[in-house]
Amino acid sequence: MTAIALVKASSIIVATDLEGAKVSARNQFQGKVNALTPGAVNAEVVIDLDGGGSIAAIVTEGSVKSLGLAPGKRATALFKASSVIVAVTA
């Protein structure tokens, strides 16, 4: 049976430079920013994961600037287990 994990993009936290930081979110996926789509207030950030696949997150434009997010920049996507919906296919 195939399982798919669904996480709402606005529930994903994007971080950079987490070396040694302790966080409560156990789901942490590292990769590189592939694309940024700016908006009036928020931006979509797509992170290509080191293990394959990608994650899209919604962050504020202020966060894009303060984190220095740009294509090629290393970033970590974090989310809590309570934000995950699991779907299975038969």
KABELWO-V451866 format. One record per residue. RES is the residue in one small letter. SS is DSSP state (H for helix, E for strand, C for the rest). OMEGA is omega in whole degrees, 0 to 359 (NA if undefined). Layout:
res->(RES RES)
ss->(SS SS)
omega->(OMEGA OMEGA)
//
This chain:
res->(m t a i a l v k a s s i i v a t d l e g a k v s a r n q f q g k v n a l t p g a v n a e v v i d l d g g g s i a a i v t e g s v k s l g l a p g k r a t a l f k a s s v i v a v t a)
ss->(C E E E E E E C H H H C E E E C C C C C C C C C C C E E E E E E E E E E E E C C C E E E E E E E E C C C C E E E E E E E H H H H H H H C C C C C C E E E E E E C H H H E E E E E E C)
omega->(179 177 179 176 179 178 179 185 180 177 182 177 178 180 173 175 179 183 176 180 176 180 183 180 182 180 182 182 182 178 180 177 179 184 174 176 183 175 181 182 184 177 172 179 177 180 173 186 180 182 183 182 179 178 175 180 175 178 179 176 177 178 177 181 184 178 181 183 179 178 181 180 176 180 177 174 181 172 181 180 180 178 185 171 180 177 177 176 182 NA)
//
